């Protein structure tokens, strides 16, 4: 084989390898961008609740103005909700920082997976406690509100409405978590899985 032919073949091989590397980088970046997009939505949601949770407690107190007008032990109940919101604020800040600390560009897949798994476990507990506490709290709130508004009078339309609203919490909370959190978590996990498989396939090719 002539030297010129050898040189040409070598140049072609180098060009093929460079194209393959560029292609691999594009695929890798595409997979990371899919995860980044889902992560950005989770961070946006976490950032919203980080600032909104205490104002939400204040708004609930405002909506429960009848409790404060009644006096006695009634104001304690909306103030309890405000207290819960205040106590949840450090958790919201922690979740925000946990997500904000994730960097697809510099972190290995394993570290990102561990952070997302930790975040997922916390959300699962929040969902479980949220349903139980939410139904119990709302049931008592409706009972007190009904007592202040109608006294001992029986108004079935209102009673049925309150029961339906309390039951709706048990269905609304899982649906809200699925839409706001779990869908994006699944997208991130899928991207991480594909990244891991892609890296492993590349390692096998170069061995």
N, C-alpha and C positions, 0 to 999 in steps of 0.2 A: 504493500500500500504506500502511495506517494506521501511525502511529508505534508503537501498542501491538502490532500484529502483527510489526513489525520487531524490537521489543524482545523479544517472545516467541521469535521465530526465533533471535535472537542468544543468548538464554539457553539454548535447546535445543542449539545448536551448541557452546556452552561446556561444557554438561553432557556431551555426547557425547565431546568431546575429553578431559574429565577422566576419564570412564569408560575411554576408550581408554588413557590414560596409566597409570591404576591397573591395568588388565589387562596392559599391557606390563611394568609393574614386577613384577607377580605371576609372569608367565612367566619374566622375567629371573631373579627370585629362585629360582624353582623349578629352573631349569637350573643355577644356581650351587649350590643345595643338593645336587643330584645329584652334582656334582663334589666338594663338600665331604665328603659321606658316604664316597665312595671314597677321598679323600685321608686322611680320619681313620683308615681301616683300614690304609693304608700307613704312616702315622705310628705307629700302635699296634704294627705288626710291627717297624718300624725301632727303636722304643724298646725293645722286648723284646730284640732281638738286641744292642742297644747295651749292655745290662746282663748278658745271658746268655752272650755268646760266651766270655769268660774262664772263668767257672764251667764252661762246657761242656768247655773244655780240661782243667780240673782233674778233672772227672768222668771224662774219657777216661783220664787218668793213673791214677785210682783203679781203673778197670776193667782197666787194664793192669798191675795189681800184680805179676803173674807175671814181667813184664819186669824189674821192680826187684829181685825176689827172685833172679832169674837172675844179675844183675850184669853185669859186662863192658860190652859195647857195647849191650846190649838196652835199658837205661833211656833211651838217647839217643832212641830212636824215639818213645815217647809224649811225651817232653819236646819233641821237634820239633813235634808237633801243638800242644802248649801254646804254643810260641813263635809258630806260625802264627796262633793265636787272638789272642795279644797284639798281633801286628803288624797284624791286621785290625781291631782296636779303633778306631784313628783313622778308618778308612774308614767303619765303622758310625756313628761320631759325625758324620762329614761328611754321610752320607746322611740321617741324622735331621735335622740342621740345614737341609739343602737342602729337605726336605719341609716342615719346620716354618716355614720362611720364606715359604711360599706363602700368599697371602691372596686369595681369590676376590673379596672385597668391595672391595679397593682396587687390586689389580693389574690391568693390562690383559691381555686374552686372550693377546696375543703373548708377554708376559713369563712368564706361567704355563706356556704351551706350551713355551717354551725350557727352563724348569727341569725340566719333566716329561720332555722329550726327553733332557736331560742325564742325568737319573736313570735313564731307560730304557737308555741306552747303557752306563752303568756296570754295570747289572744284567746286561745281555747278556754283557759280558766276564766278570763274576763267575760266571755260569752256565757259560760255555765252559771257563774255567780250573777251575771247581769239579768238573766232570765228569771232566776229564783227570787232575787231581791227585788227586781222590777215588778214582778207580778204581786208579791206580798205588799210592797210599798204602795203601789197604785191602788190596790184593793182597799187598804186602810185609808188612803187619802180620799178615795171616792166615798167611802162610808162616812168619814167625818164631814166631807163637803155636803153630802146628802142630808146628814143630820142637821147641819147649820142652815141649809136652804129649805128643807121640807119638814124638819122635825120628825114627828112620829107618823106623818101622813104617808100613805103608800102610793107611789106613782110608778106603775109598772113599766111604762115606757122608759123612764129614766133609769130604773133599776136594771132592766134588760140591756140598755145601752152601756151602762157601767160594767156589767158582767162581760159583755162582748169586747169592750175595750181592754179589759184586764186579760182576757184570753188572747187577744190579738198581739199582746206583748210577746207571748210565747212563740208566735209565728213571725213577728216582725224582726225581732233581734237576730235570729239565725239568717234570715233573708238579707238583712242589712250587713251583717258580717261577711256573708258570701260575696255580696256585691262590692263592698268597700275594701275587703282585705283578702279573703281566701282566693278569689279569682286571680289577683295579681301575684300572690304568693305561689300559686300553681304555675304561673307563667315564668316566674323567676326560677323555680325548681326545674322546670322543663329546660330552660336555657342552660342551667348549670349541668344538667344531665347530658345535654347535647355537647356542651363544651368539654366535659370530661371524656365522653366517648370520642370526640374529635381529636383531643390531645393524645389519647391512648392509641388511636389508629395511626396518628402521625409518628408516635414513638416506635410503633411496631414496624412501620415502613423504613425507618432509618436504622433499625437494628440489623 
